[in-house]
Amino acid sequence: MAFAEQELRLMSALVVLLAIGLFLALPFVLSIGAVVFLPLVTAIILTVLLSPLADKLAGWGLPNLLASLASLLVFIGVVALALTAVLRPAVSLYDQVPAMIARVGDHFSQLQGSLAWITRLNEQVAEIVGTQDGREVVLAGPSMLEQLAFATPTVLLEVLLTIMLAFFMIEARVRLRRRLLLQRTAVDASLKAARVMRAVQDRVAAYILTVGFINSGVGVVVALGAWAMGLDAPVMWGGLAALLNFLPYVGPLLMVALLALFGLGSADSPLVGLIPAAAYLGLHTVEANFITPAVLGARFTMNPVMILLALAYFTWIWGVTGALLSVPILLSLTALVDHLGTPNFIGFLFGEPLFANNVLELSGGD
């Protein structure tokens, strides 16, 4: 029995060391191979999200191939419609950005005029400390058009690869389920594989669909509020609010900053210009603290620290796309941990088993 415990602890230590090494090396591997890994992970998330729709269409009599293609086309159509509602008005408003920034500068100049004593104090400190004259060398970088020209082929390749991978994965979902369930040598392993697949699919799909409906409602409210306040392109503001609300914490803060910029840039008074941002902040406070927790319930409740870590981790690796995928990936990992067992890392340092079920297995062996 003592030898079995030592062998189990040695294997657990190896698992912990491998997990730490994988966690440290994974960002660099995923970042360097983003052209391959990002479409693959995105396709997996899309497969989990769209498989219920494909199953529903197949249940209505459509062949599996057509059901898979139709579910993917529905998703592409929704995304294209959302981007069209946001991008077309945004392009027309882009020319007004310099004038808005100039007006925001005027507002800050007026505010600075009322706080002129701070400026005079800074000038006196600078005279006392002294300043050194020097030349500043600025290296010219590529323009925005050049950056877009360089990035477009890679983006198109990744999008095309993602769509193709998602289609083939959705089309092969039935065969994959049969292979996982029927090719296991033990019945318990087949049941566990079925439960894990069902839990991951249900949790991720239900979360994304539920949050999608909530964000759509937020977009409608923001669009109506923007129309009532006289902002240009209210549909754009509603669509932008709905899209940014998929990014936890960061998206709403970015929306507040954009509304503050355009509000200050189009209003004569700073207080009036901050009304749209303040109204959206109040709406987001109600939605994030009351509506979303009440609709999602405890099943989808996650630690905010884990959400922020996942958001920072995948944003560092894959940028904006990684930020959008961070919560679905975290949900998938949470579902896997719930079924496979939560590692007891802290207790493992003090001699306890790595997984709690090991205690039951060892005690049952007595």
Secondary structure, 3 states (H helix, E strand, C coil): CHHHHHHHHHHHHHHHHHHHHHHHHHHHHHHHCHHHHHHHHHHHHHHHHHHHHHHHHHHCCCCHHHHHHHHHHHHHHHHHHHHHHHHHHHHHHHCCHHHHHHHHHHHHHHHHHHCHHHHHHHHHHHHHHCCCCCCCCCCCCCCHHHHHHHHHHHHHHHHHHHHHHHHHHHHCHHHHHHHHHHCCCCHHHHHHHHHHHHHHHHHHHHHHHHHHHHHHHHHHHHHHHHHHHCCCCHHHHHHHHHHHCCCCCHHHHHHHHHHHHHHHHHCCCHHHHCHHHHHHHHHHHHHHHHHHHHHHCHHHCCCHHHHHHHHHHHHHHHHHHHHHHHHHHHHHHHHHHHHHCCECHHHHHCCCCCECHHHHHHHHHC
